[in-house]
Amino acid sequence: MTTLDGAIPAEVREKNAGLIADIDDLVSIHGTERSALLPILEGLKSRRDQITDIAIQVVADRLGLTPVDVEGVVTFYHFLGTEPTGDTVIHVCRTISCALLGMDAVVKRLENVTGVSMGETTPDGKVTIDWANCIGMCDFAPAALVNREAVKEVTPDRIAEIVTEARA
């Protein structure tokens, strides 16, 4: 595996030793082909809750990609991203099907129950709420993902229960 670790200042390598070790572990599991990029990033997000600029650079280095290639994937998929997230992430689908069947009321109740707006994390770090462009559950709208598990036919009345379970 070719690396640019020598180009990374020693203090940055030391400060991020755990992160680099996690990336190297994921690369050893998934390989160095471009097709390993998404599984590596998913694993990293699961382990770290955030994909930092340093992580993007190291992953790019390990896979022989440019940081722009990696960042493009990180920012395209709603379940990745560069911002830290709560222990539980609730994504609400915002397709036309969900909108027509009450998504606005669901979101209003979700923001009320959590005390944060879409795209934010509760102060206790337990719950992040955000949008998903489509989760493929149009026949069960409105739909959401709770930690990437589909929840169908979400109603404002079910939100309190969903958030309570998320915080447990």
C-alpha positions, 0 to 999 in steps of 0.5 A: 500500500502506497502512502503519503504519511511522510508528507503528513506532519508528525504532529498531525499523524500523532494526533490522528493515530487512532483515526489512521488506524481505523482507516487502515483496518477498514482498508485491510477488510475492504481492499484498495480498489475504488469499489471499496470506497463506500464500504470504507466510508460507511465503516468510518462513519459508523466508528467515528460519527464524522468524516473529517478532512484528515480522514478524506485525505488518508482514505484518498491516499490509501485508495489512490484517489484524489481527496476531491473524489472521496469528498464527492462521495462523502457529500453525495450520500446523506448517511455520510457527511462531514458533520458529527451526528448524534447517536441516533440519526433520523432521516425524513424522506422528502419526496412528493409522495411523503409530502402529499401524505403528511411529511410536513406535519411529521417534521413539525412534530419531530422538530418540536419533540427534539427541540432542534431543526432539520439538519441539527443534533440535540444538545445531549448528542443523542439525536440528529434529524435531517432530510433524505431525498428518497428512501424508496418507501413511496408506497408506505409514505410518509417514511423515515430512516432511523439509523438507516432502518426504514420506518413506514407510515410515520405519523406525528403521533408516532414521533414521540415514541420514535424519539423516545426509543432513539434516546434509550 
